[in-house]
Amino acid sequence: MSFNTLFYYWREAFSSIFRNSWLSIASVGTVAVSLLILGFFSLLVINASTFTQDLESGLEIRVFLKDGQSGDSIKKIKAEIDRVSGISVVEFVPKEQALEEMKKSFGNRREVLEGLQNDNPLPDGFRVKAAQADQIPALAGKLSAIGGVDQVVYGHGLVERLVTATKWVRLAGAVILVFLCIAAIFLISTTTRMSVFARRKEIGIMILLGATNWFVRFPYILEGMILGFVGAVLAASGVYAGYISLTAYLEQSLPFVQPVTDQNVILTVLMGILGMGLLIGALGSSFSIRKFLKI
């Protein structure tokens, strides 16, 4: 591709943008609004996914042992637990540690447990974490069958509902993101089609004079990419400024809420917005001009 051809493509693209300034502004605004919504929703999905992952990582199985287990018996039980597939963490919790943890959970009312110091009724046990949250019920059944185990507690019913809810959150987030992407492409395609329709005679003349489809199409694709990129820059700026302000507000007003603040994650979303802007602009223009090339 020669320099003159490249210059022609860029000149035609910018000439079209300025000649149809109101349509160009409408296209940029459409892309900006679409990607602004898409960007914020992407961050919402990421935060929801992180929140559910934190909930899942906090789920654990408590394995309580029968009274009178010797040190060797406890080691054998731990070895059997380690052999169960799907377990990521196994931690022995002696009865003394379990009592101290219970006292901490009581906070200012811990004195009600002081009488248990010399007569600790709590059993020795293990704290077990599953590699995947949806494996917890099955693992609990396997652990309860180990000799020397008295009881296995994992929050029966609650875990199943939580796992189901997290699956639906992830699925709904993915589906909505796909629909937002399709809607953004449709909107920019519709807006760009108006610009192409206004110049349909010019396109027809170029085709009749022997111009190839690619020669006619590329300036419009380039125009769409420029408009899409400008809109994406505006959207990315708005998403970044809005999200940083929101996280700062949440950290001050609701310290127990921990939004995602990893700059790499935020930068990935912003780069994705810019890439989507280029892609949407190119696809929108390509779809819009296709039928005008059929002469």
Contacts in CASP RR format, 6 or more apart in sequence:
PFRMAT RR
TARGET T0000
AUTHOR 0000-0000-0000
METHOD contacts of the structure
MODEL  1
MSFNTLFYYWREAFSSIFRNSWLSIASVGTVAVSLLILGFFSLLVINAST
FTQDLESGLEIRVFLKDGQSGDSIKKIKAEIDRVSGISVVEFVPKEQALE
EMKKSFGNRREVLEGLQNDNPLPDGFRVKAAQADQIPALAGKLSAIGGVD
QVVYGHGLVERLVTATKWVRLAGAVILVFLCIAAIFLISTTTRMSVFARR
KEIGIMILLGATNWFVRFPYILEGMILGFVGAVLAASGVYAGYISLTAYL
EQSLPFVQPVTDQNVILTVLMGILGMGLLIGALGSSFSIRKFLKI
8 219 0 8 1.000
9 218 0 8 1.000
9 219 0 8 1.000
9 222 0 8 1.000
10 222 0 8 1.000
12 219 0 8 1.000
12 222 0 8 1.000
12 223 0 8 1.000
13 219 0 8 1.000
13 220 0 8 1.000
13 222 0 8 1.000
13 223 0 8 1.000
13 224 0 8 1.000
13 226 0 8 1.000
14 226 0 8 1.000
16 195 0 8 1.000
16 199 0 8 1.000
16 219 0 8 1.000
16 220 0 8 1.000
16 223 0 8 1.000
17 24 0 8 1.000
17 223 0 8 1.000
17 226 0 8 1.000
17 227 0 8 1.000
18 24 0 8 1.000
20 195 0 8 1.000
20 198 0 8 1.000
23 191 0 8 1.000
23 194 0 8 1.000
23 195 0 8 1.000
23 198 0 8 1.000
24 195 0 8 1.000
24 227 0 8 1.000
26 191 0 8 1.000
27 188 0 8 1.000
27 191 0 8 1.000
27 192 0 8 1.000
27 195 0 8 1.000
27 224 0 8 1.000
27 227 0 8 1.000
27 228 0 8 1.000
28 227 0 8 1.000
28 228 0 8 1.000
28 230 0 8 1.000
28 231 0 8 1.000
28 234 0 8 1.000
29 231 0 8 1.000
29 234 0 8 1.000
30 187 0 8 1.000
30 188 0 8 1.000
30 191 0 8 1.000
31 184 0 8 1.000
31 187 0 8 1.000
31 188 0 8 1.000
31 227 0 8 1.000
31 228 0 8 1.000
31 230 0 8 1.000
31 231 0 8 1.000
31 232 0 8 1.000
31 235 0 8 1.000
31 277 0 8 1.000
31 280 0 8 1.000
31 281 0 8 1.000
32 231 0 8 1.000
32 232 0 8 1.000
32 234 0 8 1.000
32 235 0 8 1.000
33 235 0 8 1.000
34 180 0 8 1.000
34 183 0 8 1.000
34 184 0 8 1.000
34 187 0 8 1.000
34 188 0 8 1.000
34 235 0 8 1.000
34 280 0 8 1.000
35 184 0 8 1.000
35 231 0 8 1.000
35 232 0 8 1.000
35 235 0 8 1.000
35 236 0 8 1.000
35 273 0 8 1.000
35 276 0 8 1.000
35 277 0 8 1.000
35 280 0 8 1.000
36 234 0 8 1.000
36 235 0 8 1.000
36 238 0 8 1.000
36 239 0 8 1.000
37 180 0 8 1.000
38 177 0 8 1.000
38 180 0 8 1.000
38 181 0 8 1.000
38 184 0 8 1.000
38 235 0 8 1.000
38 273 0 8 1.000
38 276 0 8 1.000
39 235 0 8 1.000
39 239 0 8 1.000
39 269 0 8 1.000
39 273 0 8 1.000
40 239 0 8 1.000
40 243 0 8 1.000
41 173 0 8 1.000
41 176 0 8 1.000
41 177 0 8 1.000
41 180 0 8 1.000
42 177 0 8 1.000
42 269 0 8 1.000
43 239 0 8 1.000
43 243 0 8 1.000
43 260 0 8 1.000
43 266 0 8 1.000
43 269 0 8 1.000
45 173 0 8 1.000
45 174 0 8 1.000
45 176 0 8 1.000
45 177 0 8 1.000
46 260 0 8 1.000
46 265 0 8 1.000
46 269 0 8 1.000
47 259 0 8 1.000
47 260 0 8 1.000
48 169 0 8 1.000
48 170 0 8 1.000
48 173 0 8 1.000
49 169 0 8 1.000
49 170 0 8 1.000
50 260 0 8 1.000
52 165 0 8 1.000
52 166 0 8 1.000
52 169 0 8 1.000
52 170 0 8 1.000
55 162 0 8 1.000
55 166 0 8 1.000
56 133 0 8 1.000
56 162 0 8 1.000
56 163 0 8 1.000
56 166 0 8 1.000
57 129 0 8 1.000
58 129 0 8 1.000
59 129 0 8 1.000
59 130 0 8 1.000
59 133 0 8 1.000
59 136 0 8 1.000
59 154 0 8 1.000
59 159 0 8 1.000
59 162 0 8 1.000
60 127 0 8 1.000
60 128 0 8 1.000
60 129 0 8 1.000
60 154 0 8 1.000
61 127 0 8 1.000
61 128 0 8 1.000
61 129 0 8 1.000
61 130 0 8 1.000
61 136 0 8 1.000
61 139 0 8 1.000
61 140 0 8 1.000
61 143 0 8 1.000
61 152 0 8 1.000
61 153 0 8 1.000
61 154 0 8 1.000
62 125 0 8 1.000
62 126 0 8 1.000
62 127 0 8 1.000
62 128 0 8 1.000
62 152 0 8 1.000
62 153 0 8 1.000
62 154 0 8 1.000
63 81 0 8 1.000
63 125 0 8 1.000
63 126 0 8 1.000
63 127 0 8 1.000
63 128 0 8 1.000
63 143 0 8 1.000
63 146 0 8 1.000
63 149 0 8 1.000
63 151 0 8 1.000
63 152 0 8 1.000
64 123 0 8 1.000
64 124 0 8 1.000
64 125 0 8 1.000
64 149 0 8 1.000
64 150 0 8 1.000
64 151 0 8 1.000
64 152 0 8 1.000
64 153 0 8 1.000
65 74 0 8 1.000
65 77 0 8 1.000
65 123 0 8 1.000
65 124 0 8 1.000
65 125 0 8 1.000
65 126 0 8 1.000
65 148 0 8 1.000
65 149 0 8 1.000
65 150 0 8 1.000
66 123 0 8 1.000
66 148 0 8 1.000
66 149 0 8 1.000
66 150 0 8 1.000
67 123 0 8 1.000
67 150 0 8 1.000
69 77 0 8 1.000
69 124 0 8 1.000
69 148 0 8 1.000
73 148 0 8 1.000
74 92 0 8 1.000
74 124 0 8 1.000
77 126 0 8 1.000
77 146 0 8 1.000
77 147 0 8 1.000
77 148 0 8 1.000
77 149 0 8 1.000
78 90 0 8 1.000
78 92 0 8 1.000
78 126 0 8 1.000
80 146 0 8 1.000
80 147 0 8 1.000
81 87 0 8 1.000
81 90 0 8 1.000
81 126 0 8 1.000
81 128 0 8 1.000
81 143 0 8 1.000
81 146 0 8 1.000
82 90 0 8 1.000
84 139 0 8 1.000
84 142 0 8 1.000
84 143 0 8 1.000
86 130 0 8 1.000
86 131 0 8 1.000
86 132 0 8 1.000
86 135 0 8 1.000
86 139 0 8 1.000
87 128 0 8 1.000
87 129 0 8 1.000
87 130 0 8 1.000
87 131 0 8 1.000
87 139 0 8 1.000
88 129 0 8 1.000
88 130 0 8 1.000
88 131 0 8 1.000
89 127 0 8 1.000
89 128 0 8 1.000
89 129 0 8 1.000
90 126 0 8 1.000
90 127 0 8 1.000
90 128 0 8 1.000
91 126 0 8 1.000
91 127 0 8 1.000
91 128 0 8 1.000
92 124 0 8 1.000
92 125 0 8 1.000
92 126 0 8 1.000
93 101 0 8 1.000
93 124 0 8 1.000
93 125 0 8 1.000
93 126 0 8 1.000
93 127 0 8 1.000
94 124 0 8 1.000
94 125 0 8 1.000
95 120 0 8 1.000
95 122 0 8 1.000
95 123 0 8 1.000
95 124 0 8 1.000
95 125 0 8 1.000
96 120 0 8 1.000
98 122 0 8 1.000
98 123 0 8 1.000
98 124 0 8 1.000
98 125 0 8 1.000
99 113 0 8 1.000
99 116 0 8 1.000
99 117 0 8 1.000
99 120 0 8 1.000
99 122 0 8 1.000
102 113 0 8 1.000
102 122 0 8 1.000
103 110 0 8 1.000
103 113 0 8 1.000
104 110 0 8 1.000
106 112 0 8 1.000
106 113 0 8 1.000
123 150 0 8 1.000
128 139 0 8 1.000
128 143 0 8 1.000
130 136 0 8 1.000
130 139 0 8 1.000
133 159 0 8 1.000
133 162 0 8 1.000
133 163 0 8 1.000
133 166 0 8 1.000
134 163 0 8 1.000
136 154 0 8 1.000
136 159 0 8 1.000
136 163 0 8 1.000
137 154 0 8 1.000
137 156 0 8 1.000
137 159 0 8 1.000
137 160 0 8 1.000
140 152 0 8 1.000
140 154 0 8 1.000
140 156 0 8 1.000
141 152 0 8 1.000
143 149 0 8 1.000
143 152 0 8 1.000
144 151 0 8 1.000
144 152 0 8 1.000
181 276 0 8 1.000
184 276 0 8 1.000
184 280 0 8 1.000
185 280 0 8 1.000
185 283 0 8 1.000
185 284 0 8 1.000
185 287 0 8 1.000
188 224 0 8 1.000
188 227 0 8 1.000
188 228 0 8 1.000
188 280 0 8 1.000
188 281 0 8 1.000
188 283 0 8 1.000
188 284 0 8 1.000
189 283 0 8 1.000
189 284 0 8 1.000
189 285 0 8 1.000
189 287 0 8 1.000
189 288 0 8 1.000
192 220 0 8 1.000
192 223 0 8 1.000
192 224 0 8 1.000
192 227 0 8 1.000
192 281 0 8 1.000
192 284 0 8 1.000
192 285 0 8 1.000
192 288 0 8 1.000
193 287 0 8 1.000
193 288 0 8 1.000
195 223 0 8 1.000
195 288 0 8 1.000
196 203 0 8 1.000
196 220 0 8 1.000
196 285 0 8 1.000
196 288 0 8 1.000
196 289 0 8 1.000
196 292 0 8 1.000
197 292 0 8 1.000
200 292 0 8 1.000
203 216 0 8 1.000
203 289 0 8 1.000
203 292 0 8 1.000
203 293 0 8 1.000
204 292 0 8 1.000
204 295 0 8 1.000
206 215 0 8 1.000
206 216 0 8 1.000
207 213 0 8 1.000
207 216 0 8 1.000
207 293 0 8 1.000
207 295 0 8 1.000
208 295 0 8 1.000
213 293 0 8 1.000
216 289 0 8 1.000
216 293 0 8 1.000
217 286 0 8 1.000
217 289 0 8 1.000
217 293 0 8 1.000
220 285 0 8 1.000
220 286 0 8 1.000
220 288 0 8 1.000
220 289 0 8 1.000
221 281 0 8 1.000
221 282 0 8 1.000
221 285 0 8 1.000
221 286 0 8 1.000
223 285 0 8 1.000
224 281 0 8 1.000
224 282 0 8 1.000
224 284 0 8 1.000
224 285 0 8 1.000
225 277 0 8 1.000
225 278 0 8 1.000
225 281 0 8 1.000
225 282 0 8 1.000
225 285 0 8 1.000
227 281 0 8 1.000
228 277 0 8 1.000
228 278 0 8 1.000
228 280 0 8 1.000
228 281 0 8 1.000
229 274 0 8 1.000
229 277 0 8 1.000
229 278 0 8 1.000
231 277 0 8 1.000
232 273 0 8 1.000
232 274 0 8 1.000
232 275 0 8 1.000
232 276 0 8 1.000
232 277 0 8 1.000
232 278 0 8 1.000
233 274 0 8 1.000
235 273 0 8 1.000
236 270 0 8 1.000
236 273 0 8 1.000
236 274 0 8 1.000
239 269 0 8 1.000
239 270 0 8 1.000
239 273 0 8 1.000
240 266 0 8 1.000
240 270 0 8 1.000
243 266 0 8 1.000
246 259 0 8 1.000
247 259 0 8 1.000
247 261 0 8 1.000
250 257 0 8 1.000
250 259 0 8 1.000
251 259 0 8 1.000
260 266 0 8 1.000
END
